[in-house]
Amino acid sequence: MSSEQLAKAARLYDEKRYEDALAQYALLAEQGDEFAARWAGWMIHRGCCARNDPQEAIRYYELAAASGSYVAWFDLGSMYAQLGEDQKAVEWYEKSATEGYLPALYRLGRCYQFGRGISLNEEKAAAYFEEAESQGHIFAKSWQMRRQLARDYGQMLGWVFYKLWCFKQAKLIAKIVMAEDGI
């Protein structure tokens, strides 16, 4: 495995010669290169070439994952989520999240938020979102902002409805007083 072979694969990819790039990455992956295995899996997973075989993408991701790549663990989770195998997706996201990989923390939060592959749990979802957000994950920051807006909007609406209720009560009291006074 040489950096020249990886550079060649990257150049082929940049030249949009995806089949050739995939062949180069696949060759390196079979020789044990974790980076090449992830790229081969990613190219197949994302449909960069004629081969669009999820099982083949999983095989390359598993080669990379076997070397301890938390990014490959996340990629496996994404692949399984795409296939609708949510429980397997959660297992891989959890494994990647234990290494602090921000996209995995965020996706795990989404799984808990919507009950995909795991029991719905808003508190755990919030904890994962907050952990990812505290480390700068942009989508987690967006989630946090939406949550704050909803809370603020809810408080504002509560105040508006309270004021409307007070106004309605004041009008009702005024009618009663006016009726008693014969006005």
N, C-alpha and C positions, 0 to 999 in steps of 0.2 A: 504494500500500500504506500503509494508515494503521493506527495503533494502535487507532483506534476500530473498524475492521473486524475486527482480531484479537480485540479485546475482545468484539465482538458474537458471533463464532464461539465464543469460550470460554464466553460466557453461554448460548448455545444448547446447547452440550455439557453445561454444568452443569444445565440444565433438562431434560436427557435427550432433547433434540430432535436426535438424532444425525444424521438425514438432512439436516436444515437446517444443522447445524454442519459436516458434511462438505461440503455444497455451498459454504458460505462459505470454508472452508479450501481447497477445490479451486480456487475462483475466485482466491483470493490466491496460491496455488501457481503457477497458470498465469501470473500477473503477476510471478513471480520471487521470491516470499517463501519463503525457506528454511525458516523455522519452520513456516509453514502447510503447506508440502509434506511436512515430516516428520509433522505431525499428520494430514494426509489419509492418508498411507501407513499410519501407525500405526492409525488408526481402521478402515481396511479390513483391515489385517493382523490386528488383534485382534478383528475381527467385531463392531464396535460398531454396525453398520448392516446393512441388507439386502444390500448389496454385499459379497461375500466373494470377490473376484477377486484371487488372488495376483499376477497380472501387472499389475493396476492399482496394487496396493500398491507393487510394485517400481518402476513408472513414477514414482510420487510420491517414493519414496525416492531414485531416481536424480536427480530434479530437485533435491532437497536436497543430495545428494552432489556434484553438479556445482559447487555453490557452495563446496565444501571442508569440509562439515560432517562431522567425524569421528564424530559421533553417528549421522548418516545412514549412514555407512559401516558402523557397527556394526549398525544396523537392517537394512541390506541383508544383512549376514552372517546375522543371525537369520532373516530371511525365507528365504534360500537353505537354511539348516540345516533349517528347518521343512519345506521342499520336498524334503529329502533330497539336495540338491545340495551336498554337503559340501566339495568342492574350491573352489567359488565362495564358500562361507561362509568358509572359511579365508582366501581372498584378501582379503575385505573386513575380516575380523577383524584380519588382519595390518596392513592399511592404517590402521585405527583405532587399533590398539595402538601403532603408531609415534608417535602423538600422545599416548600415555600414558593413553588412555581405559581406566579400570579394568575396566569390564565386558568390554571387548575382550581385555584381558590375561588375565582369568580364563577367558573362553570359549576363547581360543587355548590356554591350558593344558589345558583339558578335551579339546580336539581332539587335542593331542599325547598326553594321558593314555590316550585310548581309540583312537587311530589313526583318527579320523574326518576324512576329507578330506586326510589327511597321514600320513606314516609315524609309527607309535607311537614315542614317544621320551620316556621317563620323566624324563630329565635336563632336557630343554627344558620339559616340563610343569612340573616343580618350579621351574625358573627363572621361568616366567611367573606361577605361583602365588605365589612368594615376592615378586616385584616388586609384584604387586597387593596382597598381604597387607601389605607394608611401607608401602603408602600408604593402608591402612585398608579395603580391600575386605572386606566381612563374610564372604562365602562363601569367599574365599581364606583368611581367618583360620580359618574352620571347617575347611577342608582341612588347614591346617597343624596345628591341634589334633588332628584325627583321625590324622594322620601321626605326631605325637609320641606319642599314646596307643598306637598300634600298635607303635611302636618300644619304648616303655616296657613295654607288655604282653608283647611278644616277649621282652624281657630278663627280665621277671619269670617268664614261663613257662620260659625257659631255666634260670633259677636253680632253680625248683621241680623241673624234670625232672632237673637235676644232683643236687639233694638227694635225690630219689627214687632215682636211680641209685646214689648213695653209700649210701643206706640199704639198698638191695637188695644191694649189694656187701658191706656190713657184715654183713647177715644171712647171706649166703653164706659169708663168712669165718668167722662164728661157728659155722655148721653144720660146716664143715670142722674147725675147732679142737675143737669138741665131739665130733665123730666120732673125731678122733685121740686125744682124752682119754678116749674111751669113755663119754661122757656121753649 
